Amino acid sequence: MKSVHLAALAALFVLGSAYGAAPKPAAKADTARGSQIAAQVCAACHNADGNSPAAANPKLAGQHPEYLVKQLAEYKEGKTRKNAVMAGFAAALSPDDMRNVAAYYASQTPKEGAARNAATVRLGERIFRGGIAEKGIAACAGCHGPTGSGIPAQYPRIAGQWAEYTKSQLVNFRTGERANDPSGMMRGVAAKMSDREIDAVADYIAGLKRAN
């Protein structure tokens, strides 16, 4: 009986060896290295601290690092998120580089934005907080939170983002140019939105004050 037990243990050892050792936990992100990458690669468009001065380029400061890593990887792959400029930059980054620069930008303090169109702010708030029931459009707050702070690893922070950038992404989702939303949720929402509705909610989001 003892020999049977020994044989069974030996078999388990061999089986375990065949599958390899347990994966090692990911190393902690190096924000100092991320700062260097940001200064050398990203600062021209996004600023060294992630507070982009140009409305066409997104603010990255305070963004969830998991979200930033996902976007960089998908730019590099070039299938579900396409941008010739970003593809070129992402192509030079290793997975560790992406993780490091994402952690660095996540650690930076975002500057607040502001809504600029008083005539549409109520419409923008209605869409953000309650959606548009008659068109089957879900509330933005359902995924991005009531303050636009998002949910780490799932939905990005959007509060204070440039309205022009948010608008461009909604339009890209609507046309299918951007297709890296899980289950097609954003494409489904944007497809039902008019230009006026997109403008209104993008402007409202720009004025949201994100939670700490």
N, C-alpha and C positions, 0 to 999 in steps of 0.2 A: 504493500500500500504506500509505503514511504517513497519507493521508486516512482510510483505513479504521480505523486505530488511533485517530485523533483522534475519529472518530465514535463508536467504541465507548466511549472514555473519557467523552465527553459524555453518552452514554446512561446510563452507570453513575452519573454525577454527578446526572443528573435523577432516576434511580431512587432514589438515596440521599436526595435532597431530598424525594421523595414520602413516604418513610418517616420523615423527620425526623431530627434529630440523635440521637446516642446518649444514652440516659438518664443524667442526672447522678446520681452516688452520693448516697445519703441523707445529710443533714446529721447531724453528731454530736448525740446527745441532750443536752439542756440540763438537767442535774440540779438546778441552782439554780432554774430555772423549775419543774421537777418538784416541788421541795420546797415552793414556794409553792402549787401546785395541791393537793398533799397536805394542807397546813395548812388551806386554804380549803374543800376539797371532801371529802376522804377521812378526815380525822383523827377525826371524831366516831364513826365505826364501826371504823376500822382503826388508830387512833392515828397520830400524826405520823410515828413511825419505823416504822410497819408492823407493830408487835407488838400486835395487837388484844387488848384486855383482856377481851373478851367471847367466850365459846366459840362463839357462834352466827356470829361473823364471822371469816373466815379471817385468819391471819397472812400478811402480804405481804412482810415483810422477808426479803431474800435470795432471793426468788422470781426465776426466769428472766424477764428483761424481755420476751422474745418471747411467752412464755405470757401474761403480764399484758396485753400489747397485744391479743392474740387474744381474751381474755375480754372486755375492754372493748368491742372492736368488735362482738362477738357479743351482748353485752347491749344495745348501741345498736341493732343490727339487730332484735333481739327475736324471732328465729325458732327458733334452736337452743338458746339459753340465755335463759330468761325469769325476770325478777325486777323487779317494779315499781319498787322503790327504786333498784336499780342502773341500770335503764333510764333513770330520770330523771337520775341523775348523769352517766351516759355520754353522754346526748343533748347535753349542753352541752360535751363535749370534742371538740376537733378531732383529726385523726390525729397532729399534732405534740404536742398536749397529752398524748395517750395515751402516746406514745413517751417524752416527758419524765418523766412521773410514774412510768412503769414503770421507767425507768432509775434514778430516785431510789430507789424502794423496793428495787430489786435491789441497790443499793449499801449498804443498811442491814444491820446485824447482827441475825440472828434470835435470839430467846430460846429456850432449850431447853424442851421440854415433858416430860411424865412419864406413863408408864402408871399406871393407878390400880386395875386389877382383877387381882390376883395369880392369881385362879382361872382366868382365860382367857388369860393371857399366853402360855402354851405353844401354845394353839390359834392365837392371833394370829400368833405367830412362824412356825408351820408353814404357815399360809396365805400369809403375806408372802414367805417364802423358798422354799416348794415348791409352793404352790397346793394344790388338792384334786383329785388325779388321777381319783378315782372319779366326780367330778362334772364333769370337764372344765374345771376352773377353773385358769387359768394363775397362776403366781407373780407377785405384785406386783413383786418385785425384778427380774423379767425386763425390765420397762420403766422402772421408777423407780430401779433400781440397788440394790445390797445395803445401802446406807446411806440410801436414800430421797432421794438428791440429784437424781434425775431426769436428763434429757438436754436441754440447751438447745434451744429451738425445737421440741421434740418432746413431751417428757413433763415435767410439773411436779415441783418439789421437794415432797415431802410429809412428810419427817421433822420431828417436833416440832409438826406441825399439831394444832390442837385436835381431840380425838376426836369431839366433838359435831358439828363441822363436817364432818369426813371422813365420819362416819356419814350425815349429811343428804345429802351428795352421792352416796354409794353408793345410798341409797334413791331419790334423784331419777333416777339412771341406771337403776335397776331398774324404776321406773314409766314411764320415758320422758319424764318432766318435763324432764330435761336430756338433750339429744341432740347436743351439740357435740363428741363424741368421734370422731376420724377412724376410719372403717370400722366404727363401732359396737362397738369392742372393749370399752369399759367397760360399755356396756349389756349386752353378751353375758355378761360376767363377773358383774356384779351380779345379773342375772336368775336366776342359779343359786345365789345365796348366801342362806342363812337369816338371820333377824334376829340370831341368836346369833353366827354367823360374821362378820357385818358389825360387830357390837359388838366382837368380839374383835380383829379386824384393825385397826379404827379406834383402839382403845385401845393396841395394840402400836405402831402408827405414831406415836402421840403421844409415845412414849418413845424413839423412835429419835434418835440423835445424828447430825446431818448432817455430812458431810465438808466441809472447807473448800475 
